[in-house]
Amino acid sequence: MQTDLAIIGSGIVGLSCAFHLQRQGARCLLIDPKGAGQGASFGNAGAISFGNI
C-alpha cells in the first residue's frame, strides 16, 4: 500500500481531512486504535455546533 500521508485520528476532523484530501487526489491512511468517530467525536454525542466550524 502506498500513501501520500497518514492522518492520526478518525474523528470528525480526521475524517474530514481525509475526505477533502482524497478529493484532491491524495492517498490517505487513517490511523486510530478505535473505530471512526469513537473518540472525542463520540464523547460529544456526535453533535457539531456551527460555531465550531
TIMI-734753 format. One line per field, with one value per residue: residue number from 1; residue in one letter; x, y, z of N, C-alpha, C in turn. Coordinates in nm, 4 decimals, always signed. Each point is the difference from the previous one (the first is absolute). Layout:
# residues N
num <- (NUM / ...)
residuo <- (A / ...)
n.x <- (X / ...)
n.y <- (Y / ...)
n.z <- (Z / ...)
ca.x <- (X / ...)
ca.y <- (Y / ...)
ca.z <- (Z / ...)
c.x <- (X / ...)
c.y <- (Y / ...)
c.z <- (Z / ...)
//
This chain:
# residues 53
num <- (1 / 2 / 3 / 4 / 5 / 6 / 7 / 8 / 9 / 10 / 11 / 12 / 13 / 14 / 15 / 16 / 17 / 18 / 19 / 20 / 21 / 22 / 23 / 24 / 25 / 26 / 27 / 28 / 29 / 30 / 31 / 32 / 33 / 34 / 35 / 36 / 37 / 38 / 39 / 40 / 41 / 42 / 43 / 44 / 45 / 46 / 47 / 48 / 49 / 50 / 51 / 52 / 53)
residuo <- (M / Q / T / D / L / A / I / I / G / S / G / I / V / G / L / S / C / A / F / H / L / Q / R / Q / G / A / R / C / L / L / I / D / P / K / G / A / G / Q / G / A / S / F / G / N / A / G / A / I / S / F / G / N / I)
n.x <- (+0.0847 / -0.0264 / +0.0480 / -0.0687 / -0.0951 / +0.0312 / -0.1230 / +0.0424 / -0.0913 / -0.1047 / +0.0136 / -0.0852 / +0.1031 / +0.0423 / -0.1257 / -0.0261 / +0.1130 / -0.0203 / -0.1238 / +0.0340 / +0.0958 / -0.0839 / -0.0883 / +0.1138 / -0.0224 / +0.0009 / +0.0981 / -0.1070 / +0.0676 / -0.1164 / +0.0537 / -0.0668 / +0.0261 / -0.0902 / -0.1286 / -0.0399 / +0.0339 / +0.0846 / +0.0826 / +0.0623 / -0.0025 / +0.0244 / +0.0984 / -0.0053 / -0.0354 / +0.1112 / -0.0246 / -0.0181 / +0.0489 / -0.0855 / -0.0006 / +0.0102 / -0.0736)
n.y <- (-0.1169 / +0.0894 / +0.0863 / +0.1096 / -0.0321 / +0.0106 / -0.0298 / +0.0581 / -0.0937 / -0.0768 / +0.1095 / +0.0932 / +0.0443 / -0.1159 / -0.0383 / +0.1199 / -0.0015 / -0.1266 / +0.0311 / +0.1163 / -0.0602 / -0.1012 / +0.0946 / +0.0382 / -0.1303 / +0.0408 / -0.0849 / -0.0126 / -0.0070 / -0.0463 / +0.0522 / -0.0979 / -0.0088 / +0.0943 / -0.0230 / +0.0289 / +0.1164 / -0.0892 / +0.0979 / +0.1161 / -0.0376 / -0.1176 / +0.0478 / +0.0750 / -0.1255 / +0.0219 / +0.0900 / +0.0700 / +0.0933 / +0.0760 / +0.0371 / -0.1321 / +0.0344)
n.z <- (+0.0000 / -0.0903 / +0.0878 / -0.0115 / +0.0866 / +0.1284 / +0.0334 / +0.1116 / +0.0181 / +0.0268 / +0.0742 / +0.0337 / +0.0700 / +0.0500 / +0.0165 / +0.0496 / +0.0698 / +0.0345 / +0.0260 / +0.0519 / +0.0685 / +0.0228 / +0.0219 / +0.0595 / +0.0197 / +0.1254 / +0.0237 / +0.0782 / +0.1120 / +0.0469 / +0.1093 / +0.0600 / +0.1312 / -0.0136 / -0.0092 / -0.1204 / +0.0519 / +0.0481 / -0.0289 / -0.0114 / -0.1269 / +0.0554 / +0.0747 / -0.1077 / -0.0002 / -0.0676 / +0.0953 / -0.1090 / +0.0773 / -0.0642 / +0.1275 / -0.0090 / -0.1016)
ca.x <- (-0.0847 / +0.0746 / -0.0794 / +0.0663 / +0.0061 / -0.0752 / -0.0787 / -0.0151 / -0.1307 / -0.1095 / -0.1178 / -0.0584 / +0.1045 / +0.0822 / -0.0789 / -0.0202 / +0.1280 / +0.0212 / -0.0985 / +0.0351 / +0.1289 / -0.0207 / -0.0669 / +0.1048 / +0.0888 / +0.0959 / -0.0261 / +0.0070 / -0.0114 / -0.0517 / +0.0499 / -0.0723 / -0.0173 / -0.1429 / -0.0697 / -0.0228 / -0.0919 / -0.0197 / +0.0728 / -0.0629 / -0.1199 / -0.1076 / -0.0232 / -0.0878 / -0.1274 / -0.0037 / -0.0552 / +0.0980 / -0.0569 / +0.0442 / +0.1002 / +0.1294 / +0.0446)
ca.y <- (+0.1169 / +0.1250 / +0.1152 / +0.1299 / +0.0512 / -0.0716 / +0.0851 / -0.0645 / +0.0296 / -0.0104 / +0.0730 / +0.0860 / +0.0797 / -0.0895 / -0.0466 / +0.1129 / +0.0239 / -0.1077 / +0.0163 / +0.1119 / -0.0285 / -0.1019 / +0.0655 / +0.0691 / -0.1011 / -0.0540 / -0.1343 / +0.0191 / -0.1126 / +0.0398 / -0.0851 / +0.0223 / -0.1282 / -0.0287 / +0.0194 / +0.1389 / +0.0768 / -0.0604 / +0.0727 / +0.1251 / +0.0245 / -0.0793 / +0.0513 / +0.1176 / -0.0502 / +0.0180 / +0.1310 / +0.0984 / +0.1341 / +0.0834 / +0.0919 / -0.0673 / -0.0283)
ca.z <- (+0.0000 / -0.0041 / +0.0413 / -0.0037 / +0.1365 / +0.1032 / +0.0881 / +0.1299 / +0.0571 / -0.0967 / +0.0455 / -0.1031 / -0.0647 / -0.0812 / -0.1145 / -0.0908 / -0.0682 / -0.0967 / -0.1071 / -0.0877 / -0.0634 / -0.1025 / -0.1135 / -0.0752 / -0.0558 / +0.0968 / +0.0536 / +0.1450 / +0.0913 / +0.1308 / +0.1078 / +0.1249 / +0.0685 / +0.0092 / -0.1262 / -0.0405 / +0.0827 / +0.1317 / +0.1039 / +0.0428 / -0.0809 / +0.0602 / +0.1350 / -0.0011 / -0.0533 / -0.1445 / -0.0341 / -0.0435 / +0.0019 / -0.1115 / +0.0527 / +0.0025 / -0.1371)
c.x <- (+0.0898 / -0.0935 / +0.0828 / +0.0149 / -0.0831 / -0.0706 / -0.0229 / -0.1323 / -0.1083 / -0.1293 / -0.0491 / +0.1070 / +0.0863 / -0.0727 / -0.0222 / +0.1274 / +0.0237 / -0.0937 / +0.0433 / +0.1339 / -0.0141 / -0.0712 / +0.0998 / +0.1053 / +0.1023 / -0.0426 / +0.0261 / -0.0129 / -0.0466 / +0.0492 / -0.0731 / -0.0192 / -0.1465 / -0.0619 / -0.0202 / -0.1037 / -0.0202 / +0.0726 / -0.0773 / -0.1269 / -0.1193 / -0.0385 / -0.0889 / -0.1330 / -0.0128 / -0.0560 / +0.1121 / -0.0700 / +0.0522 / +0.1053 / +0.1391 / +0.0547 / +0.0737)
c.y <- (+0.1239 / +0.1143 / +0.1266 / +0.0574 / -0.0863 / +0.1022 / -0.0779 / +0.0461 / -0.0026 / +0.0557 / +0.0899 / +0.0806 / -0.0870 / -0.0494 / +0.1112 / +0.0319 / -0.1051 / +0.0149 / +0.1082 / -0.0217 / -0.1046 / +0.0578 / +0.0748 / -0.0972 / -0.0587 / -0.1397 / +0.0066 / -0.1322 / +0.0546 / -0.0992 / +0.0372 / -0.1346 / -0.0411 / +0.0179 / +0.1478 / +0.0665 / -0.0524 / +0.0724 / +0.1224 / +0.0292 / -0.0767 / +0.0577 / +0.1225 / -0.0325 / +0.0216 / +0.1336 / +0.0957 / +0.1348 / +0.0805 / +0.1001 / -0.0595 / -0.0274 / +0.1197)
c.z <- (+0.0000 / +0.0369 / -0.0133 / +0.1403 / +0.0927 / +0.0871 / +0.1283 / +0.0601 / -0.1061 / +0.0569 / -0.1125 / -0.0731 / -0.0912 / -0.1235 / -0.1020 / -0.0773 / -0.1079 / -0.1197 / -0.0988 / -0.0697 / -0.1104 / -0.1215 / -0.0873 / -0.0522 / +0.0951 / +0.0440 / +0.1500 / +0.0744 / +0.1336 / +0.1045 / +0.1279 / +0.0681 / +0.0144 / -0.1375 / -0.0300 / +0.0892 / +0.1404 / +0.1130 / +0.0447 / -0.0798 / +0.0551 / +0.1354 / +0.0042 / -0.0672 / -0.1499 / -0.0438 / -0.0372 / -0.0062 / -0.1183 / +0.0447 / +0.0032 / -0.1390 / -0.0555)
//
